Amino acid sequence: MVKLGVSLPQFAHFTPGKDVVAAARAMEEIGFDSLWVFERVLVPEDQSGSHGLYNVPGLPWPERYRGVADALVTLATAAAVTSRIELGTGVLVVPLHLPLRLARELATLDAASGGRVIAGLGAGWSPDEFAAGGAVPLSERGKALDDFLDIAAEVWGPNPVSFKTRRFEADTVDVGPKPVRRIPILLGAGNERALRRVAKRADGWVASGVTPDQVKASLAGLRATAEEIGRDPGTISCTVQIGTLDLTESTAVPRPPYAGNVSQLAEDVAALAEAGADQVYITLPAAVESVGELIDRASELHDRVRAAGV
C-alpha cells in the first residue's frame, strides 16, 4: 500500500499558527502517513530571463509564493501537536543554509518528534534566492549539497565528530542532540547527473512535476545505476509530489496529469503507485481557501484512495 501524505498550509492566506495546528491534528486523525513542507524564501519582481519560475524566461512565479511560511518552523509546529505522522521536507534548498546549522536543526526536530523526520533536499535553482541568501554562489550549489551530506552524516553519528570540506571543518568535537533514528534522506533530481547522486548518496528520490510514465522510466534508470555501483536497487524509495491548483472536475480528453477533482486525483495516486512510487503527497493547500476546506478535501481524498485499495 502506497504511503499517502499532504502538504501543510504555508501560503499567506493561512495563519502560520492556528491553521497549521488544526491541519496537522486533523491529518493525523484522518490517517495520513506524512505531512510535508517546502521552501520558498522570496518572489522577484523582475521575472524575465533566468529570473522566471524554474529559470524559464518570463514564466511567472505563483502569487501564492509571496509570503510562504518558513519550512522548518512550520514542521516544528506540526510536530508539537502530533505523535505518529511523519514530517517531511519537500524540499529544503540546502545551499541557502549553513550546513552544520541545518544538520543540527533537522536532528533537533527529529529528537523532539520522536524520530519522525524525512529530509527531502534539493540544490535549488533561483538566482534571486541565492543572491539574497545563498551560503554559496548558485554555480556551486551541487557541491554545497554534497558537502552538506558529508557534514550531516558526521553530525548525526556518534561523538566525537570530525569533518573537513572546502569551507568548513571540525576536529573531534561533540555535537548534539542526535536524531532518534537515521534520518531518511530524499533528494530532488530532474536530470541524469542528479539521479546518479540519488543512487550514490540518498535513501530515495523525491519527484515533482512528473507523470506516472516518467516516474517509471526514471526509476528504471535510477535502479540500473544503483546496480552499476553495487547498491541494492530495492533500497531506493520514490516519493512523488502531486501539485494541484483546482479541485473542479476535469472534462478534458485525455485528462492532463493531476488535473481534476478529488476522485480524479485518487486515480492519479493509483497510477503513481503502479509506476513504482512508495509515497505520494498532495499540495492541497494550493487549491483551497480555508483550513476547514483543506481538511474536508483531504479526508475525502484519503478515503477514496484507501477505498480503492491503493
C-alpha positions as CSV (number, residue, x, y, z in Angstrom):
1,M,0.0,0.0,0.0
2,V,1.4,3.4,-1.0
3,K,2.0,5.9,1.8
4,L,-0.1,9.0,1.5
5,G,0.8,12.5,2.6
6,V,-0.4,16.0,2.3
7,S,1.2,19.4,2.4
8,L,0.8,21.7,5.4
9,P,-0.8,25.2,4.8
10,Q,2.2,27.5,4.4
11,F,0.7,30.0,2.0
12,A,0.0,33.6,3.0
13,H,-3.8,33.2,3.1
14,F,-3.4,30.7,6.0
15,T,-2.4,31.6,9.6
16,P,1.0,30.1,10.4
17,G,0.0,29.2,13.9
18,K,-3.6,28.0,14.3
19,D,-4.2,26.8,10.8
20,V,-1.0,24.6,10.8
21,V,-2.0,23.2,14.2
22,A,-5.6,22.5,13.1
23,A,-4.4,20.9,9.8
24,A,-1.7,18.8,11.5
25,R,-4.0,17.4,14.1
26,A,-6.7,16.6,11.5
27,M,-4.4,14.9,9.0
28,E,-3.1,12.6,11.7
29,E,-6.6,11.8,12.9
30,I,-7.7,11.1,9.3
31,G,-4.9,8.6,8.9
32,F,-2.4,10.2,6.6
33,D,1.1,8.9,6.8
34,S,3.0,12.1,6.4
35,L,2.9,15.9,6.4
36,W,5.1,18.0,4.1
37,V,6.5,21.4,3.8
38,F,8.5,23.2,1.1
39,E,10.9,26.1,0.9
40,R,10.5,29.4,-1.0
41,V,12.0,32.5,0.6
42,L,11.1,35.3,-1.9
43,V,9.5,36.2,-5.1
44,P,11.4,38.5,-7.5
45,E,9.6,41.4,-9.2
46,D,11.7,41.0,-12.3
47,Q,10.8,37.6,-13.7
48,S,12.5,38.0,-17.1
49,G,15.3,35.7,-18.4
50,S,16.6,33.3,-15.8
51,H,14.5,35.1,-13.1
52,G,11.4,33.3,-14.3
53,L,10.0,30.4,-12.4
54,Y,12.3,27.4,-12.7
55,N,14.6,29.6,-14.8
56,V,12.1,29.7,-17.7
57,P,12.2,33.2,-19.2
58,G,9.0,35.1,-18.4
59,L,7.3,32.2,-16.6
60,P,5.5,33.9,-13.7
61,W,6.0,32.9,-10.1
62,P,2.7,31.9,-8.5
63,E,1.2,34.7,-6.4
64,R,0.8,32.1,-3.6
65,Y,4.6,32.1,-3.2
66,R,4.5,35.6,-1.8
67,G,4.9,35.1,2.0
68,V,5.4,31.3,2.2
69,A,5.9,30.4,5.9
70,D,9.3,29.0,7.0
71,A,9.5,25.3,6.3
72,L,11.2,24.1,9.5
73,V,9.2,26.4,11.8
74,T,6.0,25.1,10.2
75,L,7.1,21.5,10.6
76,A,8.1,22.1,14.2
77,T,4.7,23.5,14.9
78,A,3.1,20.4,13.4
79,A,5.5,18.1,15.4
80,A,4.4,19.6,18.7
81,V,0.7,18.7,18.2
82,T,1.1,15.2,16.6
83,S,2.6,11.9,17.7
84,R,2.6,9.4,14.9
85,I,2.6,11.1,11.5
86,E,5.9,11.5,9.7
87,L,7.3,15.0,8.9
88,G,8.8,15.6,5.5
89,T,10.6,18.5,3.8
90,G,9.8,18.6,0.1
91,V,12.3,20.1,-0.4
92,L,14.7,22.3,1.6
93,V,17.1,24.3,-0.6
94,V,20.3,23.2,1.1
95,P,22.7,25.9,-0.3
96,L,20.5,28.6,1.4
97,H,21.6,27.2,4.8
98,L,24.8,26.8,6.7
99,P,25.4,23.1,6.7
100,L,26.2,22.5,10.4
101,R,23.2,24.6,11.5
102,L,20.8,22.8,9.1
103,A,22.1,19.4,10.2
104,R,21.5,20.4,13.9
105,E,18.1,21.8,13.1
106,L,17.0,18.5,11.5
107,A,18.5,16.4,14.2
108,T,16.8,18.5,16.9
109,L,13.4,18.3,15.1
110,D,13.8,14.5,14.8
111,A,14.7,14.2,18.5
112,A,11.8,16.4,19.5
113,S,9.3,14.5,17.3
114,G,10.4,11.1,18.5
115,G,12.1,10.1,15.2
116,R,9.6,11.2,12.5
117,V,11.7,13.5,10.2
118,I,12.2,12.8,6.5
119,A,14.8,15.1,5.0
120,G,13.9,15.9,1.4
121,L,16.7,18.1,0.0
122,G,17.5,19.9,-3.2
123,A,20.2,22.1,-4.7
124,G,17.9,25.0,-5.7
125,W,17.5,26.9,-9.0
126,S,16.6,30.6,-8.3
127,P,19.3,33.1,-8.9
128,D,17.4,35.6,-6.8
129,E,17.2,33.4,-3.8
130,F,20.9,32.7,-4.0
131,A,21.8,36.4,-4.4
132,A,19.7,37.3,-1.4
133,G,20.6,34.5,1.0
134,G,22.8,31.8,-0.5
135,A,25.6,30.3,1.6
136,V,27.4,29.7,-1.7
137,P,27.0,31.1,-5.3
138,L,24.4,29.5,-7.5
139,S,27.2,27.9,-9.6
140,E,28.4,25.9,-6.6
141,R,25.0,24.6,-5.5
142,G,25.7,20.9,-6.4
143,K,28.9,20.9,-4.4
144,A,27.2,22.6,-1.5
145,L,24.6,19.8,-1.4
146,D,27.4,17.2,-1.4
147,D,29.2,19.0,1.4
148,F,26.0,19.1,3.5
149,L,25.5,15.3,3.0
150,D,29.1,14.7,4.2
151,I,28.7,17.0,7.3
152,A,25.2,15.7,8.2
153,A,26.5,12.1,8.1
154,E,29.1,13.0,10.7
155,V,26.9,15.3,12.8
156,W,24.1,12.7,13.0
157,G,26.5,10.0,14.0
158,P,28.3,9.3,17.3
159,N,30.5,11.9,19.0
160,P,33.3,13.0,18.6
161,V,32.6,14.5,15.2
162,S,35.2,15.4,12.6
163,F,34.7,16.7,9.1
164,K,36.6,18.8,6.5
165,T,35.1,20.3,3.4
166,R,36.2,23.2,1.2
167,R,34.7,25.8,3.6
168,F,34.1,24.1,6.9
169,E,36.0,21.8,9.3
170,A,35.7,20.4,12.7
171,D,38.2,18.2,14.6
172,T,37.0,15.9,17.3
173,V,34.1,17.9,18.6
174,D,30.8,17.0,20.3
175,V,27.6,18.0,18.5
176,G,24.1,17.3,19.7
177,P,21.3,16.5,20.0
178,K,21.4,13.3,17.9
179,P,18.4,12.2,15.9
180,V,16.3,9.4,17.3
181,R,16.7,7.4,14.1
182,R,18.9,7.6,11.0
183,I,17.1,10.4,9.2
184,P,16.0,9.2,5.7
185,I,17.4,11.5,3.0
186,L,15.4,12.0,-0.2
187,L,17.0,14.1,-3.0
188,G,15.2,16.0,-5.7
189,A,16.5,15.2,-9.1
190,G,15.5,16.4,-12.6
191,N,18.4,15.2,-14.7
192,E,20.7,12.2,-15.1
193,R,23.5,13.7,-13.0
194,A,21.2,14.5,-10.1
195,L,19.6,11.0,-10.3
196,R,23.1,9.5,-10.1
197,R,23.6,11.4,-6.9
198,V,20.4,9.8,-5.6
199,A,21.7,6.4,-6.4
200,K,25.0,7.1,-4.7
201,R,24.0,9.1,-1.7
202,A,20.3,9.1,-0.8
203,D,17.7,6.8,0.6
204,G,15.3,7.8,-2.1
205,W,14.2,10.2,-4.8
206,V,11.6,12.9,-4.2
207,A,10.0,13.9,-7.6
208,S,7.7,16.7,-8.6
209,G,6.0,17.6,-11.8
210,V,6.4,14.2,-13.3
211,T,3.9,11.9,-14.9
212,P,3.5,8.2,-13.9
213,D,5.2,7.2,-17.1
214,Q,8.1,9.5,-16.3
215,V,8.3,8.1,-12.8
216,K,8.5,4.5,-14.2
217,A,11.2,5.4,-16.7
218,S,13.3,7.4,-14.2
219,L,13.1,4.7,-11.6
220,A,14.3,2.1,-14.1
221,G,17.3,4.3,-14.9
222,L,17.9,5.1,-11.2
223,R,17.9,1.5,-10.1
224,A,20.1,0.4,-13.1
225,T,22.6,3.0,-11.9
226,A,22.4,1.6,-8.4
227,E,23.2,-1.9,-9.6
228,E,26.2,-0.5,-11.6
229,I,27.7,1.0,-8.4
230,G,27.0,-2.2,-6.3
231,R,23.9,-0.9,-4.4
232,D,20.7,-2.9,-3.9
233,P,18.2,-1.1,-6.1
234,G,15.4,-2.2,-3.8
235,T,16.8,0.1,-1.1
236,I,15.9,3.3,-3.1
237,S,12.5,4.7,-2.4
238,C,10.4,7.0,-4.5
239,T,8.2,9.8,-3.2
240,V,6.1,11.9,-5.6
241,Q,4.6,15.3,-5.0
242,I,1.3,16.0,-6.8
243,G,0.8,19.7,-7.3
244,T,-2.9,20.7,-7.8
245,L,-4.4,24.2,-8.1
246,D,-8.0,23.4,-8.8
247,L,-10.3,20.7,-7.5
248,T,-13.0,21.1,-10.1
249,E,-13.7,18.1,-12.4
250,S,-11.6,17.9,-15.5
251,T,-13.5,17.1,-18.6
252,A,-10.5,17.2,-21.0
253,V,-9.8,14.1,-23.0
254,P,-7.2,12.9,-22.4
255,R,-7.1,14.4,-18.9
256,P,-3.9,16.2,-18.0
257,P,-2.0,14.6,-15.1
258,Y,-3.1,15.8,-11.7
259,A,-5.9,18.0,-13.1
260,G,-9.4,17.4,-11.7
261,N,-11.4,16.7,-8.6
262,V,-10.6,14.6,-5.6
263,S,-11.9,11.4,-7.3
264,Q,-9.6,12.0,-10.3
265,L,-6.6,12.8,-8.0
266,A,-7.2,9.4,-6.4
267,E,-6.9,7.8,-9.8
268,D,-3.6,9.6,-10.2
269,V,-2.3,8.3,-6.9
270,A,-3.2,4.8,-8.0
271,A,-1.3,5.3,-11.3
272,L,1.8,6.6,-9.5
273,A,1.7,3.6,-7.1
274,E,1.5,1.3,-10.2
275,A,4.5,3.2,-11.7
276,G,6.6,2.4,-8.6
277,A,6.0,5.3,-6.1
278,D,6.3,4.3,-2.5
279,Q,4.8,7.5,-1.2
280,V,2.7,10.3,-2.7
281,Y,1.8,13.6,-1.2
282,I,-0.6,16.2,-2.5
283,T,-0.3,20.0,-2.3
284,L,-4.0,20.5,-1.4
285,P,-3.4,23.9,0.3
286,A,-2.8,25.5,-3.1
287,A,-6.3,24.6,-4.2
288,V,-8.4,25.6,-1.2
289,E,-9.1,28.9,0.6
290,S,-9.5,27.8,4.2
291,V,-8.2,25.2,6.6
292,G,-11.7,23.8,7.0
293,E,-11.9,23.2,3.3
294,L,-8.4,21.7,3.3
295,I,-9.4,19.2,6.0
296,D,-12.6,18.3,4.2
297,R,-10.9,17.7,0.8
298,A,-8.0,15.8,2.5
299,S,-10.4,13.5,4.3
300,E,-12.3,12.8,1.0
301,L,-9.1,12.1,-0.9
302,H,-7.7,9.8,1.8
303,D,-11.0,7.8,1.9
304,R,-11.2,7.5,-1.9
305,V,-7.6,6.3,-2.2
306,R,-7.9,3.7,0.6
307,A,-11.3,2.5,-0.6
308,A,-9.6,1.8,-4.0
309,G,-7.1,-0.5,-2.2
310,V,-4.1,1.7,-3.1
